[in-house]
Amino acid sequence: MPVIRHAQQPATKGYYSKIINRQIVTSAVGATSFVLWEQVIPPGGYIVPHYHEVEEALTFLSGSVQVTMGDEHYQVEAGTTVFIRPFLKHSVLNRGDEPTKLIALVMSADAEVIYPDGFPEPVIWEDDI
């Protein structure tokens, strides 16, 4: 059983969503039925509307965000898990002044991210300007 130290995993900037990702459990370590990411949403950051064909769970470890699932909006804070059923369009927005840290679990080792409104514009990160 691999022991994966989060801080030792490379962090990458989101391309369509303004988040920082660390892939924690993927097929690279032998996962065959799910993936797990650690994500940080900076103040003003977001995860664009999308869905998956499989279940997903988001566990919020710090901060406070607005989670939209379908037409419903929820204010979510640390110590909360959101369950997202397959095919449910969802997004996350950090309107606060602090980064929000979460764990994302998707129940497929190769889950596709589907953008029902078409591909979003790529994120422009301030340090890329």
mmCIF file of the C-alpha atoms, coordinates in Angstrom:
data_MODEL
# 
_entry.id   MODEL 
# 
loop_
_atom_site.group_PDB 
_atom_site.id 
_atom_site.type_symbol 
_atom_site.label_atom_id 
_atom_site.label_alt_id 
_atom_site.label_comp_id 
_atom_site.label_asym_id 
_atom_site.label_entity_id 
_atom_site.label_seq_id 
_atom_site.pdbx_PDB_ins_code 
_atom_site.Cartn_x 
_atom_site.Cartn_y 
_atom_site.Cartn_z 
_atom_site.occupancy 
_atom_site.B_iso_or_equiv 
_atom_site.pdbx_formal_charge 
_atom_site.auth_seq_id 
_atom_site.auth_comp_id 
_atom_site.auth_asym_id 
_atom_site.auth_atom_id 
_atom_site.pdbx_PDB_model_num 
ATOM 1   C CA . MET A 1 1   ? 0.000   0.000  0.000   1.00 0.00 ? 1   MET A CA 1 
ATOM 2   C CA . PRO A 1 2   ? 1.665   3.224  -1.113  1.00 0.00 ? 2   PRO A CA 1 
ATOM 3   C CA . VAL A 1 3   ? 1.962   6.034  1.365   1.00 0.00 ? 3   VAL A CA 1 
ATOM 4   C CA . ILE A 1 4   ? 1.487   9.308  -0.468  1.00 0.00 ? 4   ILE A CA 1 
ATOM 5   C CA . ARG A 1 5   ? 2.742   12.497 1.109   1.00 0.00 ? 5   ARG A CA 1 
ATOM 6   C CA . HIS A 1 6   ? 0.656   15.325 -0.289  1.00 0.00 ? 6   HIS A CA 1 
ATOM 7   C CA . ALA A 1 7   ? 3.382   17.961 -0.014  1.00 0.00 ? 7   ALA A CA 1 
ATOM 8   C CA . GLN A 1 8   ? 5.655   15.793 -2.172  1.00 0.00 ? 8   GLN A CA 1 
ATOM 9   C CA . GLN A 1 9   ? 3.170   15.718 -5.056  1.00 0.00 ? 9   GLN A CA 1 
ATOM 10  C CA . PRO A 1 10  ? 3.579   18.431 -7.691  1.00 0.00 ? 10  PRO A CA 1 
ATOM 11  C CA . ALA A 1 11  ? 1.054   21.248 -7.569  1.00 0.00 ? 11  ALA A CA 1 
ATOM 12  C CA . THR A 1 12  ? -0.381  22.464 -10.856 1.00 0.00 ? 12  THR A CA 1 
ATOM 13  C CA . LYS A 1 13  ? -2.495  25.469 -11.720 1.00 0.00 ? 13  LYS A CA 1 
ATOM 14  C CA . GLY A 1 14  ? -5.936  24.788 -13.131 1.00 0.00 ? 14  GLY A CA 1 
ATOM 15  C CA . TYR A 1 15  ? -6.383  25.383 -16.845 1.00 0.00 ? 15  TYR A CA 1 
ATOM 16  C CA . TYR A 1 16  ? -10.155 26.000 -16.959 1.00 0.00 ? 16  TYR A CA 1 
ATOM 17  C CA . SER A 1 17  ? -10.731 26.443 -13.211 1.00 0.00 ? 17  SER A CA 1 
ATOM 18  C CA . LYS A 1 18  ? -8.824  28.828 -10.945 1.00 0.00 ? 18  LYS A CA 1 
ATOM 19  C CA . ILE A 1 19  ? -7.570  26.193 -8.511  1.00 0.00 ? 19  ILE A CA 1 
ATOM 20  C CA . ILE A 1 20  ? -4.315  24.561 -7.478  1.00 0.00 ? 20  ILE A CA 1 
ATOM 21  C CA . ASN A 1 21  ? -4.370  20.754 -7.893  1.00 0.00 ? 21  ASN A CA 1 
ATOM 22  C CA . ARG A 1 22  ? -2.315  17.951 -6.432  1.00 0.00 ? 22  ARG A CA 1 
ATOM 23  C CA . GLN A 1 23  ? -3.042  14.483 -7.776  1.00 0.00 ? 23  GLN A CA 1 
ATOM 24  C CA . ILE A 1 24  ? -2.882  12.204 -4.750  1.00 0.00 ? 24  ILE A CA 1 
ATOM 25  C CA . VAL A 1 25  ? -4.354  8.810  -5.717  1.00 0.00 ? 25  VAL A CA 1 
ATOM 26  C CA . THR A 1 26  ? -4.450  8.018  -9.444  1.00 0.00 ? 26  THR A CA 1 
ATOM 27  C CA . SER A 1 27  ? -3.663  5.133  -11.763 1.00 0.00 ? 27  SER A CA 1 
ATOM 28  C CA . ALA A 1 28  ? 0.010   6.098  -11.343 1.00 0.00 ? 28  ALA A CA 1 
ATOM 29  C CA . VAL A 1 29  ? -0.093  4.561  -7.843  1.00 0.00 ? 29  VAL A CA 1 
ATOM 30  C CA . GLY A 1 30  ? -2.326  1.669  -8.887  1.00 0.00 ? 30  GLY A CA 1 
ATOM 31  C CA . ALA A 1 31  ? -5.848  3.056  -8.400  1.00 0.00 ? 31  ALA A CA 1 
ATOM 32  C CA . THR A 1 32  ? -8.346  1.320  -10.662 1.00 0.00 ? 32  THR A CA 1 
ATOM 33  C CA . SER A 1 33  ? -11.728 2.563  -9.451  1.00 0.00 ? 33  SER A CA 1 
ATOM 34  C CA . PHE A 1 34  ? -11.299 6.157  -8.223  1.00 0.00 ? 34  PHE A CA 1 
ATOM 35  C CA . VAL A 1 35  ? -9.084  9.250  -8.168  1.00 0.00 ? 35  VAL A CA 1 
ATOM 36  C CA . LEU A 1 36  ? -8.412  11.623 -5.299  1.00 0.00 ? 36  LEU A CA 1 
ATOM 37  C CA . TRP A 1 37  ? -7.110  15.171 -5.557  1.00 0.00 ? 37  TRP A CA 1 
ATOM 38  C CA . GLU A 1 38  ? -6.152  17.794 -3.037  1.00 0.00 ? 38  GLU A CA 1 
ATOM 39  C CA . GLN A 1 39  ? -7.273  21.186 -4.289  1.00 0.00 ? 39  GLN A CA 1 
ATOM 40  C CA . VAL A 1 40  ? -6.886  24.767 -3.106  1.00 0.00 ? 40  VAL A CA 1 
ATOM 41  C CA . ILE A 1 41  ? -9.248  27.456 -4.340  1.00 0.00 ? 41  ILE A CA 1 
ATOM 42  C CA . PRO A 1 42  ? -7.678  30.894 -3.798  1.00 0.00 ? 42  PRO A CA 1 
ATOM 43  C CA . PRO A 1 43  ? -9.793  33.934 -2.919  1.00 0.00 ? 43  PRO A CA 1 
ATOM 44  C CA . GLY A 1 44  ? -11.751 34.742 -6.076  1.00 0.00 ? 44  GLY A CA 1 
ATOM 45  C CA . GLY A 1 45  ? -10.995 31.260 -7.407  1.00 0.00 ? 45  GLY A CA 1 
ATOM 46  C CA . TYR A 1 46  ? -13.529 28.872 -8.837  1.00 0.00 ? 46  TYR A CA 1 
ATOM 47  C CA . ILE A 1 47  ? -14.280 25.485 -10.339 1.00 0.00 ? 47  ILE A CA 1 
ATOM 48  C CA . VAL A 1 48  ? -16.250 26.039 -13.545 1.00 0.00 ? 48  VAL A CA 1 
ATOM 49  C CA . PRO A 1 49  ? -19.607 24.342 -14.166 1.00 0.00 ? 49  PRO A CA 1 
ATOM 50  C CA . HIS A 1 50  ? -19.071 20.736 -15.217 1.00 0.00 ? 50  HIS A CA 1 
ATOM 51  C CA . TYR A 1 51  ? -20.211 17.201 -14.487 1.00 0.00 ? 51  TYR A CA 1 
ATOM 52  C CA . HIS A 1 52  ? -18.963 13.631 -14.486 1.00 0.00 ? 52  HIS A CA 1 
ATOM 53  C CA . GLU A 1 53  ? -20.693 10.389 -15.437 1.00 0.00 ? 53  GLU A CA 1 
ATOM 54  C CA . VAL A 1 54  ? -19.826 9.013  -11.980 1.00 0.00 ? 54  VAL A CA 1 
ATOM 55  C CA . GLU A 1 55  ? -20.282 10.021 -8.339  1.00 0.00 ? 55  GLU A CA 1 
ATOM 56  C CA . GLU A 1 56  ? -18.058 12.631 -6.757  1.00 0.00 ? 56  GLU A CA 1 
ATOM 57  C CA . ALA A 1 57  ? -17.517 13.812 -3.183  1.00 0.00 ? 57  ALA A CA 1 
ATOM 58  C CA . LEU A 1 58  ? -15.896 17.093 -2.153  1.00 0.00 ? 58  LEU A CA 1 
ATOM 59  C CA . THR A 1 59  ? -14.667 17.333 1.443   1.00 0.00 ? 59  THR A CA 1 
ATOM 60  C CA . PHE A 1 60  ? -13.884 20.885 2.524   1.00 0.00 ? 60  PHE A CA 1 
ATOM 61  C CA . LEU A 1 61  ? -10.996 21.148 4.989   1.00 0.00 ? 61  LEU A CA 1 
ATOM 62  C CA . SER A 1 62  ? -10.702 24.943 5.321   1.00 0.00 ? 62  SER A CA 1 
ATOM 63  C CA . GLY A 1 63  ? -12.371 28.112 4.149   1.00 0.00 ? 63  GLY A CA 1 
ATOM 64  C CA . SER A 1 64  ? -15.887 28.786 2.936   1.00 0.00 ? 64  SER A CA 1 
ATOM 65  C CA . VAL A 1 65  ? -17.290 28.614 -0.596  1.00 0.00 ? 65  VAL A CA 1 
ATOM 66  C CA . GLN A 1 66  ? -20.493 28.644 -2.577  1.00 0.00 ? 66  GLN A CA 1 
ATOM 67  C CA . VAL A 1 67  ? -21.258 25.287 -4.170  1.00 0.00 ? 67  VAL A CA 1 
ATOM 68  C CA . THR A 1 68  ? -23.829 25.184 -6.959  1.00 0.00 ? 68  THR A CA 1 
ATOM 69  C CA . MET A 1 69  ? -25.431 21.852 -7.857  1.00 0.00 ? 69  MET A CA 1 
ATOM 70  C CA . GLY A 1 70  ? -28.017 22.049 -10.589 1.00 0.00 ? 70  GLY A CA 1 
ATOM 71  C CA . ASP A 1 71  ? -30.098 25.134 -9.715  1.00 0.00 ? 71  ASP A CA 1 
ATOM 72  C CA . GLU A 1 72  ? -29.365 24.982 -5.968  1.00 0.00 ? 72  GLU A CA 1 
ATOM 73  C CA . HIS A 1 73  ? -26.733 27.125 -4.206  1.00 0.00 ? 73  HIS A CA 1 
ATOM 74  C CA . TYR A 1 74  ? -25.157 26.129 -0.886  1.00 0.00 ? 74  TYR A CA 1 
ATOM 75  C CA . GLN A 1 75  ? -22.809 28.012 1.409   1.00 0.00 ? 75  GLN A CA 1 
ATOM 76  C CA . VAL A 1 76  ? -20.277 25.390 2.509   1.00 0.00 ? 76  VAL A CA 1 
ATOM 77  C CA . GLU A 1 77  ? -17.588 25.690 5.165   1.00 0.00 ? 77  GLU A CA 1 
ATOM 78  C CA . ALA A 1 78  ? -14.750 23.553 6.524   1.00 0.00 ? 78  ALA A CA 1 
ATOM 79  C CA . GLY A 1 79  ? -15.842 20.245 7.983   1.00 0.00 ? 79  GLY A CA 1 
ATOM 80  C CA . THR A 1 80  ? -18.457 19.641 5.274   1.00 0.00 ? 80  THR A CA 1 
ATOM 81  C CA . THR A 1 81  ? -18.683 17.017 2.528   1.00 0.00 ? 81  THR A CA 1 
ATOM 82  C CA . VAL A 1 82  ? -20.791 17.518 -0.588  1.00 0.00 ? 82  VAL A CA 1 
ATOM 83  C CA . PHE A 1 83  ? -22.020 14.422 -2.465  1.00 0.00 ? 83  PHE A CA 1 
ATOM 84  C CA . ILE A 1 84  ? -22.555 14.949 -6.189  1.00 0.00 ? 84  ILE A CA 1 
ATOM 85  C CA . ARG A 1 85  ? -24.526 12.355 -8.113  1.00 0.00 ? 85  ARG A CA 1 
ATOM 86  C CA . PRO A 1 86  ? -23.576 11.402 -11.682 1.00 0.00 ? 86  PRO A CA 1 
ATOM 87  C CA . PHE A 1 87  ? -24.524 13.855 -14.457 1.00 0.00 ? 87  PHE A CA 1 
ATOM 88  C CA . LEU A 1 88  ? -25.275 16.683 -11.980 1.00 0.00 ? 88  LEU A CA 1 
ATOM 89  C CA . LYS A 1 89  ? -23.804 19.985 -13.175 1.00 0.00 ? 89  LYS A CA 1 
ATOM 90  C CA . HIS A 1 90  ? -21.867 21.624 -10.352 1.00 0.00 ? 90  HIS A CA 1 
ATOM 91  C CA . SER A 1 91  ? -19.426 24.443 -9.650  1.00 0.00 ? 91  SER A CA 1 
ATOM 92  C CA . VAL A 1 92  ? -17.609 26.060 -6.716  1.00 0.00 ? 92  VAL A CA 1 
ATOM 93  C CA . LEU A 1 93  ? -16.819 29.733 -6.038  1.00 0.00 ? 93  LEU A CA 1 
ATOM 94  C CA . ASN A 1 94  ? -14.594 31.177 -3.305  1.00 0.00 ? 94  ASN A CA 1 
ATOM 95  C CA . ARG A 1 95  ? -15.876 34.687 -2.547  1.00 0.00 ? 95  ARG A CA 1 
ATOM 96  C CA . GLY A 1 96  ? -13.959 34.839 0.733   1.00 0.00 ? 96  GLY A CA 1 
ATOM 97  C CA . ASP A 1 97  ? -10.619 36.360 1.700   1.00 0.00 ? 97  ASP A CA 1 
ATOM 98  C CA . GLU A 1 98  ? -8.951  33.044 2.571   1.00 0.00 ? 98  GLU A CA 1 
ATOM 99  C CA . PRO A 1 99  ? -7.967  30.050 0.426   1.00 0.00 ? 99  PRO A CA 1 
ATOM 100 C CA . THR A 1 100 ? -10.253 27.020 0.635   1.00 0.00 ? 100 THR A CA 1 
ATOM 101 C CA . LYS A 1 101 ? -8.677  23.565 0.792   1.00 0.00 ? 101 LYS A CA 1 
ATOM 102 C CA . LEU A 1 102 ? -10.605 20.454 -0.201  1.00 0.00 ? 102 LEU A CA 1 
ATOM 103 C CA . ILE A 1 103 ? -10.264 16.811 -1.124  1.00 0.00 ? 103 ILE A CA 1 
ATOM 104 C CA . ALA A 1 104 ? -12.048 15.709 -4.307  1.00 0.00 ? 104 ALA A CA 1 
ATOM 105 C CA . LEU A 1 105 ? -12.904 12.028 -4.772  1.00 0.00 ? 105 LEU A CA 1 
ATOM 106 C CA . VAL A 1 106 ? -14.202 10.901 -8.173  1.00 0.00 ? 106 VAL A CA 1 
ATOM 107 C CA . MET A 1 107 ? -15.387 7.309  -8.503  1.00 0.00 ? 107 MET A CA 1 
ATOM 108 C CA . SER A 1 108 ? -13.537 6.404  -11.687 1.00 0.00 ? 108 SER A CA 1 
ATOM 109 C CA . ALA A 1 109 ? -9.824  6.141  -12.386 1.00 0.00 ? 109 ALA A CA 1 
ATOM 110 C CA . ASP A 1 110 ? -10.345 7.891  -15.727 1.00 0.00 ? 110 ASP A CA 1 
ATOM 111 C CA . ALA A 1 111 ? -13.414 10.083 -15.210 1.00 0.00 ? 111 ALA A CA 1 
ATOM 112 C CA . GLU A 1 112 ? -14.031 12.617 -17.907 1.00 0.00 ? 112 GLU A CA 1 
ATOM 113 C CA . VAL A 1 113 ? -14.802 16.241 -17.035 1.00 0.00 ? 113 VAL A CA 1 
ATOM 114 C CA . ILE A 1 114 ? -17.754 17.286 -19.179 1.00 0.00 ? 114 ILE A CA 1 
ATOM 115 C CA . TYR A 1 115 ? -18.474 20.984 -19.768 1.00 0.00 ? 115 TYR A CA 1 
ATOM 116 C CA . PRO A 1 116 ? -22.174 21.193 -20.721 1.00 0.00 ? 116 PRO A CA 1 
ATOM 117 C CA . ASP A 1 117 ? -21.883 24.889 -21.623 1.00 0.00 ? 117 ASP A CA 1 
ATOM 118 C CA . GLY A 1 118 ? -18.880 24.281 -23.897 1.00 0.00 ? 118 GLY A CA 1 
ATOM 119 C CA . PHE A 1 119 ? -15.204 24.597 -23.075 1.00 0.00 ? 119 PHE A CA 1 
ATOM 120 C CA . PRO A 1 120 ? -14.545 27.575 -20.806 1.00 0.00 ? 120 PRO A CA 1 
ATOM 121 C CA . GLU A 1 121 ? -11.892 30.182 -21.447 1.00 0.00 ? 121 GLU A CA 1 
ATOM 122 C CA . PRO A 1 122 ? -8.512  29.220 -19.962 1.00 0.00 ? 122 PRO A CA 1 
ATOM 123 C CA . VAL A 1 123 ? -7.633  30.877 -16.660 1.00 0.00 ? 123 VAL A CA 1 
ATOM 124 C CA . ILE A 1 124 ? -5.214  33.795 -16.792 1.00 0.00 ? 124 ILE A CA 1 
ATOM 125 C CA . TRP A 1 125 ? -3.087  33.591 -13.660 1.00 0.00 ? 125 TRP A CA 1 
ATOM 126 C CA . GLU A 1 126 ? -1.708  36.945 -12.458 1.00 0.00 ? 126 GLU A CA 1 
ATOM 127 C CA . ASP A 1 127 ? 1.878   35.650 -12.443 1.00 0.00 ? 127 ASP A CA 1 
ATOM 128 C CA . ASP A 1 128 ? 1.479   34.569 -16.103 1.00 0.00 ? 128 ASP A CA 1 
ATOM 129 C CA . ILE A 1 129 ? 0.888   38.165 -17.252 1.00 0.00 ? 129 ILE A CA 1 
# 
